């Protein structure tokens, strides 16, 4: 399945988890549980030590994954072992993307036949490796669109989608630039601030969607979605999909704190995934009936 097909048959449910949280074996079960629960795309975080777009919930998950030894190379190996039939999107920060080739070369793990030259910095080696393990797209929240041309070129070379985040405060000039470069889907940030589950849905959602209504890529809304009712409201407002991270990472954290087995946490994640997917589908019905 491709990102394009994931949005073709109704609203897409796009969950997010941090790879390796709390360890690779449990994390693998959790990702596969989300796919079983109805995920259409999975955003899989590659942990970085300075995750500026993340709230406390995901920051703590990143710490757990880093403490467990997750690295870019282990991340790519992790993706290769996943038994899921949905597209995987890597969400990470540009420092890891840009420095990957040089770090690999210094560690002596680079492939000389594919070397881009003596200076392996830049996004191409990372994108090449991501494509090799089957990753379909990238989200890089700290990369300004004005500086995204090298990553866009590398994604074009290796067939990856490049997803950008549109916030309520994104300027018209920046929106125009994002429209030129985005592919796969656009990540619509429903509220200001960092990620985190909320008790309500932001009133910015409809206005944010209206600003990009004529774009020819799917619009997936994230930041703050926690329940099936939230998902229903977001899709009814015009979204083509929902992105949910903190509400799922909370389940992983609760399982760690209470000593639940990985199998029990996986069951809870699958049940939450079904709730969110069903809410999104209900939202599509509401939108259809209101026309």
Number of C-alpha atoms within 10 A of each C-alpha: 12 17 22 15 14 21 21 12 8 15 27 27 32 28 27 26 26 28 31 29 28 23 16 18 12 18 22 21 18 27 26 20 23 29 24 18 22 22 27 25 27 24 26 24 25 23 27 20 11 11 16 13 14 18 16 12 18 27 21 16 24 27 18 20 24 21 13 14 13 24 17 20 13 15 22 21 12 18 19 14 10 14 12 18 14 19 23 25 26 26 21 23 23 20 16 20 20 20 16 24 27 17 16 18 17 11 9 10 11 17 12 11 6 9 14 14 8 9 10 21 20 21 23 24 24 25 27 19 17 24 18 12 16 15 23 23 25 27 22 22 20 15 16 13 20 9 9 18 12 13 22 21 17 19 24 13 13 16 15 24 23 25 24 26 22 23 18 16 11 13 11 10 8 14 17 11 14 21 16 11 16 20 22 24 23 25 23 24 26 26 20 12 12 15 24 21 21 15 10 12 20 17 10 15 23 16 13 20 24 12 13 18 14 8 14 13 18 23 25 26 30 27 27 24 28 24 21 21 18 22 32 24 21 28 29 23 18 20 28 24 31 27 25 28 25 27 23 23 23 18 16 24 19 12 18 15 9 8 10 12 11 19 13 12 22 23 17 20 27 23 17 22 26 20 18 29 27 20 25 29 21 20 25 25 15 16 17 10 9 8 5
